[in-house]
Amino acid sequence: MTFAVEGLIVSVLNTFIMTYKAQLKISFDSEWTSTHYSSGFDDTVLPEEHYTFQIPAEDLNVHQLFRFFATVARAMGHDELNIMKGGCGIAFGEERSVENMRKVAEEFELTLAEDLKDKFKDWKEAEEEWARLKKGPMGTVLTDEEELTEEQLTNLEEGV
């Protein structure tokens, strides 16, 4: 639509507001068949179970999505430890790139097995440096109870 207002040409566009609606739905159905000669079930077994899990999915983030899948897995009989192992298997499986594994490990403050040697080496160097700084001016070792002042630490670092 176009119209003129005091010498100006104004164009108005028809705008349509669209809404997005999404649902994630998982159904789990199980049926038990008796393997005994009798046709009955004991009192602790349900002959069939039917579960439907449904959540709105418009704004689901990956953490919410995996929490949903964990709920489904628990309903299917998986325990927490195996669900956690499954998540780690997804993150650290052989088909994943080592670069991405390192990013995930860093985010959760984990160390990959192949990085342990370097981490230990860094830790050892830091311990040696701390032992060097703790030595007194005559080669005596300060006890942990003695607190070094900022000036003393500077002098130790400079070798004074």
Secondary structure, 3 states (H helix, E strand, C coil): CEEEECCEEEECCCCCCCCCCCEEEEEEEEECCCCCCCCCCCCCCCCEEEEEEEEECCCCCHHHHHHHHHHHHHHCCCCHHHHHHHHHHHHHCCCCCHHHHHHHHHHCCCCCHHHHHHHHHHHHHHHHHHHHHHECCCCCECCCCCCCCHHHHHHHHHCC
